[in-house]
Amino acid sequence: MTYELRVPVRVLVADDDPMIRLALSEVLAAEADLQVVAIAEDAKQAVAMAEEHGPDVAVLDVRMPGGGGTHAAREIRVRSPRTQLLAFSAYDDSGTVDELKRLGVREYLVKGITNAEIVAAVRRAGAAVEA
């Protein structure tokens, strides 16, 4: 399947672990068609940054302070409705996955997947952004 990307795809990264935030941001920023426009360390910051920057894609840690990925997803859906949401978690809990999908999260990525898989997911989400 091919996707038509709006270049660059503007990305918000939100994770409470500084090493993961840095690594994820660097992986995404290294791609010519992706631009990291904001980096948040908790759910409240993610919501505020999504509202301020209107990213195409937000990659949200599921378990972070300030209400977690579910709070961030719910609020971003309201405040930046065109932003596509991806969940990023160390836990593969089906109940959480289902809840996040109901909140509009496109994909649930389990930490430990390859960088190529993360980049591909962001590109898929970026291709789904409505003009």
C-alpha positions in Angstrom: 0.0 0.0 0.0 1.3 3.5 -0.8 0.6 6.7 1.0 0.8 10.2 -0.2 2.6 12.3 2.3 2.3 16.0 3.1 5.9 16.9 3.4 7.2 17.5 5.9 5.0 15.5 8.3 5.0 17.6 11.6 5.4 15.4 14.7 4.9 15.9 18.4 6.7 13.4 20.6 5.4 12.9 24.2 7.1 10.5 26.7 8.1 10.9 30.3 11.4 9.0 29.9 14.1 11.5 28.8 16.1 8.8 27.0 13.1 7.6 25.0 12.0 11.1 24.2 15.5 11.9 22.9 15.9 8.7 20.9 12.5 8.8 19.4 12.9 12.5 18.4 16.3 11.8 16.9 15.0 8.8 14.9 12.1 10.8 13.5 14.1 14.0 12.9 16.7 12.1 10.9 14.1 11.4 8.2 13.9 14.1 5.5 10.1 14.0 5.3 9.5 14.2 9.1 9.9 17.2 11.3 9.7 17.1 15.1 7.9 20.3 16.0 7.4 19.7 19.8 8.6 17.4 22.6 6.6 16.9 25.7 7.4 15.1 29.0 3.8 14.6 30.2 0.2 14.5 29.1 -0.6 18.1 30.0 2.4 19.4 28.1 1.5 17.2 25.1 -2.0 18.7 25.0 -0.7 22.3 25.3 1.9 21.7 22.6 -0.5 20.0 20.3 -2.8 23.0 20.6 0.0 25.4 20.0 1.8 23.6 17.2 -1.0 21.7 15.5 1.2 18.8 14.5 0.1 16.3 11.9 1.0 13.4 14.1 1.4 13.0 17.9 3.3 10.0 19.3 2.0 9.5 22.9 3.4 7.4 25.7 0.5 5.6 27.2 1.7 5.8 30.8 3.1 9.2 31.5 2.3 11.8 34.2 -0.6 14.2 33.8 -3.2 11.7 32.9 -1.4 9.4 30.5 -1.9 8.8 26.9 -5.7 8.4 27.3 -6.0 11.9 28.7 -3.7 13.4 26.1 -5.5 11.6 23.2 -8.9 12.8 24.5 -7.8 16.4 24.8 -5.8 16.5 21.6 -8.7 15.1 19.7 -10.7 18.2 20.9 -8.0 20.9 20.7 -6.2 19.8 17.5 -8.7 17.6 15.7 -6.7 17.0 12.5 -3.7 15.6 14.5 -3.4 11.9 14.0 -2.6 10.0 17.2 -0.2 7.1 17.7 0.2 5.4 21.1 3.7 4.2 22.2 4.0 1.9 25.2 6.0 -0.8 26.9 2.8 -2.6 27.7 0.6 -4.5 25.3 -2.6 -4.4 27.3 -5.7 -5.1 25.2 -8.0 -3.1 27.4 -5.8 0.0 27.0 -5.4 -0.6 23.3 -9.2 -0.8 22.9 -9.8 2.4 24.9 -7.2 4.3 22.9 -8.6 3.2 19.6 -12.1 4.4 20.8 -10.4 7.8 21.5 -9.1 7.9 17.9 -5.6 6.5 18.2 -4.7 5.1 14.8 -2.0 2.6 15.9 -0.7 1.2 19.2 3.1 0.8 19.0 4.9 -1.4 21.5 8.3 -0.1 22.6 11.0 -2.3 21.3 9.8 -2.3 17.7 12.4 -1.3 15.1 13.0 2.3 14.1 11.9 1.5 10.6 8.5 0.4 12.0 8.1 3.6 14.0 9.0 5.7 11.0 6.6 3.8 8.8 3.7 4.2 11.4 4.3 8.0 11.6 4.3 8.2 7.8 1.0 6.2 7.6 -0.5 8.5 10.1 0.9 11.6 8.3 -0.7 10.4 5.1 -4.1 10.2 6.7 -4.1 13.9 7.8 -6.9 15.8 6.2 -6.0 19.0 4.4 
